[in-house]
């Protein structure tokens, strides 16, 4: 079909403000009607639902009109004309099942028809703006579109990073979590159809953040980020409530088919295919996605929709670390004493002391699907659905890592960017990582409504399992400094002062210089989390066109069960490691590597006592029960609305951790800790619509940030003497432990925003101010206590200090900017400025920080799509930028760490080669930006940088 006809068909198949879908086929041209006078938009909605006739109209016209009352039995077309009354609308009923309404002054010219089709076919974008306009608070939405979304955007996390105030918290070259308005991903509440999702986060840890790499974009329709909170929403969110809405078969008139097959090329080569790494492609990958839906039954009251995906992607990485340690020489090539540039005689050039680099060969895979069965019986007010999904993601990874300490006894051929030094110590690290994560869920939804009330019961069980086998081996050597034994290395220094060894003069001499095992270890992690969730919600007189008093009430029960376990095998170090090492074909980083694929584990000597201790200490179990109830009172005038409500947030938990003795050894017993809390969470929302589609939102709410299970349930580990957690002096012991007495953070949230809708509802300009005051913030602090008559550093999470966060968010969306020669543009752009404040308690002193963790000062996101009808296609560019942000804190502020600024630019294009086939071409990370890590209180010292290269997708789409 042509572009315009396909667009018109899509317009008649989805629910947008200017289009009402039918939920059952019309079996009789006559019906009995009982529709009082009301908003013409709502009257046409009720008419379409009752008759099964699809009616297309412009909501910007009908929103301001009133219908005539309609009672009695009559023909559908006659009833529609009576419903319209004296309103100046013309009825086009050439197809009695698909009626179009136009204003009486409209002409059927080609331009007018194209303009109307365009108004009807904004599909997801119009739905997104309808959600933004109808919600009393602040919300931003995005819709996954099979045909026009970039195919590489395979997860919800990648989609959401296009929205205002969203920062992608990255895992390699993809966002794994999102921070909203500078609030940590741990403090978001993420749901699917209102049901809380189980999630196992980084490396199998049990945290609140939901790993949205595990949620395929094609499984959902519209995804909403609610940035202000009413009593109807879960109270466990300080950043945002993120709700993903499952796709519906009733988005389509009948059979819908979508198939996408694609190939992937990664530009970063890595060591795969060389260096004895088996079974991995250096560059190539492939994938496929499919969505099918249909409706069936006597009155088409049943629907089924299924989605499927498969992807295998190569993601190779190079990483360079920059140690804050250098050598300074005089003009004769002798080291300065002291080794400092302020010492007289320095030659003005900096030489590296540490050179550190790694190469990662990764093979990322995903496989799974989802199916949803729906029931919408006609004229009953009932609807029901049941949905199941199962997805699996897994990775095969090889790490090759070499670290060198260069001797300060001499330097040769030194320039400002290069030179030659001795190798004093060489350390080689090898690691395999074979992890697998299974994400599953079953969700049910039963609802009933009439013209005034709605009742909705939702229940679900979601669970995730994480498995990981991680062999890890390190060895080090100290080459002799005699003339025969010395190993020389040539280095270079780039513009970021990051050093690299470009040449080791005699690799065989280095390999035979006495490498001895330092660490030999294997871990087998197994983690599980399951969440059972039941919600019942009732509303009265809360329809979009309702006025006067209304209310909502409901309750929620949720049970979370999580278990963390790890079988750890520690082997006794020492012995010659050179027999397990080889000189690689690809020397990036430069140096010998371990042959991990053929490592002789059977010849290693197991340290049984250490293995048993670490295995027992790694175990914990966490159980949580949540009981919530709420009531929310609404009053709506013609142009204003006031909402006041309160939610009771009640949580009880049990944690089970291994008991330990005074030496931090497990006793073999399991200790049980109990805790809980209850918080009333009030909220007030005021909305007023001024003339010319200008809407004011003002919201005050209280919400909580629940402690992490890993903070509540953690075994105590006590050590004295040689420990990285102790300092020289009188304090010789350290104790780290969880804190079952943690209370949740409690936030007061203030929000005010203005939305200006324009271009017949296809555009909006928004300005928002937000301010959060967070009480009982949680940070890992360190204090001094006397334990066993010893002064001891005690490290544990505490409810320590208060924090605050404020910011301004500006965004603009316009889905129909007309250009010359029938071309058009869609734009979506936003910028957010944020300022955080917190006081962090370090060692005997407090530090005042000007940002929170995972909170950049600036975020810019957006996309531009250029529609070109002459090629039956379009070009789309998506961009994002976040300023640097803290990732982790430290007792020593100079050792705080985080990520540098991260720009990202992706570009894609598509064109239709037939009515049913589309070609798509995409490049991710077009600008070739690197991920950079910094440390220091102001993140002003470079620690490392990673290069993932670019990913190029070639796609064939059938739709």
Secondary structure, 3 states (H helix, E strand, C coil): CCHHHHHHHHHCCCCECCEECCCCCCCCCEEEEEECCCEHHHHHHHHHHHHCCEEECCHHHHCCCECCCEEEEEEHHHHHHHHHCCCCEEEEEEECCEEEEEECCCCCCHHHHHHHHHHHCCHHHHHHHHHHHHCCCCEEEEECCCCCCCCCCCEHHHHHCCCCCEEEEEECCEEEEEEECCECHHHCEEEECCEECCCCCHHHCCCCCCCHHHCEHHHEEEEEEECCCCCCCCCCCCCCEEEEEECCHHHCCCCEEEEEEEEEEECCCCCCCCCCCCCCCCCEEEEEEEEEEEEECCCCCEEEEEEEEEEEEEEEEEEEECCCCEEEEECCCCECCCCCCCCCCEEEEEEECEEEEEEEEEEEEEEEEEEEEEECCCCCCEEEEEEEEEEEEEEEEEEEEEEEEEEEEEEEEEECCEEEEEEEEEEEEEEEEEEEEEEEEEEEEEEEECCCEEEEEEEEEEEEEEEEEEEEEEEEECCCCCCCCCCEEEEEECCCCCEEEEEECCHHHHHCCCCEEEEEEEEEEEEEEEEEEEEEEEEECCCCCCCEEEEEEEEEEEEEEEEEEEEEEEECCCCECHHHEEECCCCCCCCEEECHHHCCHHHCCECHHHHHHHHHHCCEEEEEEEEEEEEEEEEECCCEEEEEEEEEEEEEEEEEEEEECCCCCEEEEEEEEEEEEEEEEEEEEEEEEECCCEEEEEEEEEEEECCCHHHHCCCCEEEECCCCCCCCCCCCEEEEECCCCCCCEEEEEEEEEEEEEECCCCEEEEEEEEEEEEECCEEEEEEEEEECCEEEEEEEEEECCCEEEEEEEEEEEEEEEECHHHCEEEEEEEEEEEEEEEEEECCCCEEEECCCECCCCEEEEEEEEEEEHHHCEEEEEEEEEECCEEEECCCCHHHCEEECCEEEEEEEEEEECCCCEEEEEEEECCCCCCEEEEECCCCCEEEEEEECCCEEEEEEEEC
